[in-house]
Amino acid sequence: MPIYEYVCMKCNERFSLIQSMNSAKDETKCPKCGVTEVKKLVSSFCCSTGFGSGASSIPSGGFTGGG
Protein backbone atom coordinates (compact mmCIF):
# COMPACT_ATOMS: atom_id res chain seq x y z
CA MET A 1 0.00 0.00 0.00
CA PRO A 2 1.26 3.50 -0.77
CA ILE A 3 2.09 6.20 1.75
CA TYR A 4 0.09 9.40 1.30
CA GLU A 5 0.90 12.80 2.81
CA TYR A 6 -1.83 15.16 3.98
CA VAL A 7 -2.35 18.53 5.63
CA CYS A 8 -5.33 19.24 7.88
CA MET A 9 -7.38 22.22 6.76
CA LYS A 10 -8.46 22.98 10.35
CA CYS A 11 -5.30 22.72 12.48
CA ASN A 12 -2.63 22.71 9.69
CA GLU A 13 -1.13 19.40 10.93
CA ARG A 14 0.97 17.58 8.31
CA PHE A 15 0.83 13.78 8.49
CA SER A 16 1.47 10.62 6.47
CA LEU A 17 -0.73 7.53 6.22
CA ILE A 18 -0.35 4.11 4.66
CA GLN A 19 -3.64 3.72 2.82
CA SER A 20 -5.26 1.63 0.17
CA MET A 21 -5.56 3.32 -3.20
CA ASN A 22 -9.32 2.68 -2.93
CA SER A 23 -9.78 4.57 0.37
CA ALA A 24 -12.69 6.99 0.38
CA LYS A 25 -11.90 10.65 0.99
CA ASP A 26 -14.01 10.81 4.18
CA GLU A 27 -12.03 7.88 5.69
CA THR A 28 -8.95 10.08 6.15
CA LYS A 29 -8.93 11.87 9.51
CA CYS A 30 -6.39 14.22 11.04
CA PRO A 31 -4.59 12.41 13.88
CA LYS A 32 -4.36 15.66 15.88
CA CYS A 33 -7.92 17.07 15.76
CA GLY A 34 -9.91 14.24 14.12
CA VAL A 35 -11.58 16.19 11.29
CA THR A 36 -11.90 14.75 7.79
CA GLU A 37 -11.20 18.09 6.07
CA VAL A 38 -7.73 17.17 4.80
CA LYS A 39 -5.84 17.90 1.58
CA LYS A 40 -3.63 15.32 -0.11
CA LEU A 41 -0.16 16.68 -0.83
CA VAL A 42 2.18 15.91 -3.70
CA SER A 43 5.07 14.02 -2.16
CA SER A 44 8.51 13.08 -3.37
CA PHE A 45 9.35 9.47 -4.13
CA CYS A 46 12.33 7.26 -4.75
CA CYS A 47 12.90 4.69 -7.47
CA SER A 48 15.47 1.97 -7.95
CA THR A 49 17.43 1.10 -11.03
CA GLY A 50 18.03 -2.50 -11.93
CA PHE A 51 21.41 -1.88 -13.56
CA GLY A 52 24.73 -3.28 -12.35
CA SER A 53 25.41 -5.67 -9.51
CA GLY A 54 23.27 -3.80 -6.97
CA ALA A 55 20.26 -1.54 -7.21
CA SER A 56 20.74 2.09 -6.34
CA SER A 57 18.12 4.53 -5.13
CA ILE A 58 17.63 7.73 -7.06
CA PRO A 59 15.46 10.39 -5.41
CA SER A 60 13.01 12.14 -7.67
CA GLY A 61 13.87 15.66 -8.67
CA GLY A 62 10.25 16.74 -8.56
CA PHE A 63 8.15 17.61 -11.57
CA THR A 64 9.60 19.42 -14.56
CA GLY A 65 7.85 21.06 -17.45
CA GLY A 66 7.48 19.12 -20.65
CA GLY A 67 8.70 19.98 -24.09
Summary of the structure (lengths in Angstrom):
residues: 67
radius of gyration: 15.9
end to end distance: 32.5
largest distance: 48.6
contacts: 125
relative contact order: 0.23
helix: 4%
strand: 30%
